[in-house]
Structure formats: structure tokens, C-alpha cells
Amino acid sequence: MGEVLCKYSAISYQLSAVSSTSLTLWVERASCWNWPLAVELASGVERAG
């Protein structure tokens, strides 16, 4: 289950933060151990964008 969430978080970020490569790369790593934070951050990116 955790692996699925990790992959989903990374994919979500690639879709929502396409213009920010560094952010996407950070999320790919961070979402695997703290995906709730990644999701929360993604929501902030969507609102800011």
C-alpha cells in the first residue's frame, strides 16, 4: 500500500509541478517516506499556481 501511495504522490507532483523540475525531483524522493507531506505540499502548489 505504501509503495502505491509513494508512486501516486510522485506522479501527482510530476503532473502538478511540471514547471518546477527541482520541486518534482525533491518530491519523488520525499514522497516515499513522507507522502502525506507531499500531498499537502501539492495542494499548496495548486492553490499558488
N, C-alpha and C positions, 0 to 999 in steps of 0.2 A: 504494500500500500504506500509506504513511504517513497519508494522508487518512482511510483506513478505520479505522486504529488510533486516530486522533485522535477521530473521531466515536464509535467504540465506547467509548473512555475517558470521553468526556463523558457519553454515555448511561448508562454503568455508574454513574457518580458521581451522576447525577440519580436513579437508582433506589436507590442505597445510602445517599445522603446527603440524602434528601428533606427531613429536618427541619432541615438546615443550609443555608439559601439562600446565604449568603456563601461557604461552602466550595464549593458547587456552581458558583457563578459563577467562583470562582478556578480551579477545575479545568477549566472549559470553555476558559479561556484557556491555562492552563499545560499541559494535556494535549497541546495541538497541537505544542508544542516539546519537551516532556519527558514523553511518555505513560508511560514506564516508572516514573517517579516517581509519577505519578498512580495507576497500578495498585498500586504499593507502598503508597501512602497509603490507597487504597481498602481494601486488605486490613487495614490498621491500624484503619480506621473500623469495619469489620465485626467485628473482634475486640473493639474497645472497646464497640460497641453491643450 
